[in-house]
Amino acid sequence: MSEDAQDVVLLVEDEPAIRMVLSEYLSHMGYHVLVAADSQEAFAILATKPHLDLMVTDFRLPGGVSGVEIAEPAVKLRPDLKVIFISGYPAEIVESGSSIARKAPILAKPFDLNTLHEEIKDLLR
C-alpha cells in the first residue's frame, strides 16, 4: 500500500481473473484493497478490519450467500460504508428488494474500469 492510499476498498469477487484485474486496477488507482473470494472471507474481513470506506461486491457468490446478504449487515454495522454491486445478472440485484440495492450503483459485467473508478470517486466524495 502506498502512503497516500487513504480509502480502503473491500473487493468481494469469486472469479479469480476478475478479482485479480479489479484488485490490481484499484491498487494502481491509489486504493488500499482487501480481497475476499467468498462470503466467509468477506465476513472475516468485516469483523476484523475497523476501517473500510467502500465495498465492491459481486451478487452471485459461492455458498448461497449473495453480495446483498453481505452488504446489508455490513452497512448496519458501518452506516458510512459505501457499496457498489457488480454482476453479470444486474436485474437479480434490483429484484432482491434490498434497500441497499435501490441506492447503490449496479455495474453490469462486463463494465469499463474507468466507469467503476468514476462510481467510486462519486461515492467517496
C-alpha positions in Angstrom: 0.0 0.0 0.0 1.3 3.4 -0.9 1.4 6.0 1.8 -1.1 8.2 0.0 -3.7 5.4 -0.3 -6.4 6.7 2.0 -9.5 4.9 1.0 -9.9 1.2 1.9 -11.9 -0.9 -0.5 -13.2 -4.4 0.2 -13.5 -6.3 -3.1 -15.7 -9.4 -2.9 -15.5 -11.5 -6.2 -15.3 -15.2 -6.7 -13.9 -15.3 -10.2 -10.1 -15.3 -9.9 -9.4 -13.4 -13.1 -11.9 -10.7 -12.4 -10.7 -10.4 -8.8 -7.1 -10.1 -9.9 -7.8 -7.4 -12.6 -10.0 -5.4 -10.2 -7.6 -5.6 -7.3 -4.6 -4.5 -9.4 -6.6 -1.7 -11.0 -7.9 -0.3 -7.8 -4.5 -0.6 -6.1 -3.0 1.2 -9.1 -5.6 4.0 -8.7 -4.4 4.5 -5.1 -6.9 2.5 -3.0 -5.9 0.0 -0.3 -7.7 -3.1 -1.5 -8.8 -6.0 0.7 -9.8 -9.1 -1.2 -12.4 -11.8 -0.5 -13.3 -14.7 -2.8 -16.5 -15.6 -0.9 -18.8 -14.6 1.8 -16.8 -16.3 4.6 -13.7 -14.2 3.7 -15.8 -11.1 3.4 -17.4 -11.5 6.8 -13.9 -12.3 8.3 -12.6 -9.0 6.9 -15.6 -7.1 8.0 -15.2 -8.5 11.5 -11.5 -7.7 11.8 -10.8 -4.5 9.9 -12.0 -1.4 11.7 -11.8 0.9 8.7 -13.5 0.3 5.4 -14.7 3.0 3.1 -16.3 1.0 0.2 -17.3 -2.5 -0.7 -17.4 -3.6 -4.3 -19.2 -6.9 -4.4 -20.4 -9.4 -6.9 -24.0 -10.5 -6.5 -23.7 -14.3 -7.2 -21.2 -15.8 -4.8 -20.4 -19.4 -3.9 -22.1 -20.9 -0.8 -25.5 -19.4 -1.5 -24.8 -16.0 0.1 -25.3 -13.1 -2.2 -23.5 -9.8 -2.3 -26.7 -8.2 -1.0 -26.6 -10.5 2.0 -23.1 -9.4 2.8 -23.8 -5.7 2.2 -26.9 -5.4 4.4 -25.3 -6.4 7.7 -22.1 -4.6 6.8 -23.9 -1.3 6.3 -25.9 -1.8 9.5 -22.6 -2.1 11.4 -20.9 0.6 9.4 -23.5 3.1 8.2 -20.9 5.2 6.4 -19.8 2.2 4.2 -20.5 2.7 0.6 -21.4 -0.2 -1.7 -21.1 -0.9 -5.4 -22.6 -4.1 -6.8 -21.1 -5.8 -9.9 -22.9 -8.7 -11.6 -23.5 -10.5 -14.9 -27.1 -10.5 -13.7 -27.9 -7.0 -12.6 -31.7 -7.5 -12.6 -31.3 -10.0 -9.8 -29.9 -7.3 -7.6 -32.8 -5.0 -8.2 -35.3 -7.8 -7.7 -33.7 -8.7 -4.4 -35.8 -6.0 -2.8 -32.9 -4.8 -0.7 -32.9 -1.1 0.3 -29.2 -1.0 -0.3 -29.7 -2.3 -3.8 -32.1 0.5 -4.5 -29.5 3.1 -3.5 -26.1 1.5 -4.5 -24.7 1.7 -8.0 -25.0 -1.5 -10.0 -22.5 -2.2 -12.8 -23.3 -5.0 -15.3 -20.4 -7.2 -16.2 -18.5 -6.6 -18.4 -18.0 -3.0 -17.4 -15.3 -0.4 -18.2 -12.8 0.0 -15.4 -13.0 3.8 -15.8 -16.7 3.6 -15.1 -16.0 1.7 -11.9 -13.5 4.4 -10.9 -15.9 7.2 -11.6 -18.6 5.5 -9.4 -16.1 5.1 -6.6 -15.0 8.7 -6.8 -18.6 9.9 -6.7 -19.4 7.7 -3.7 -16.3 8.7 -1.7 -16.6 12.4 -2.2 
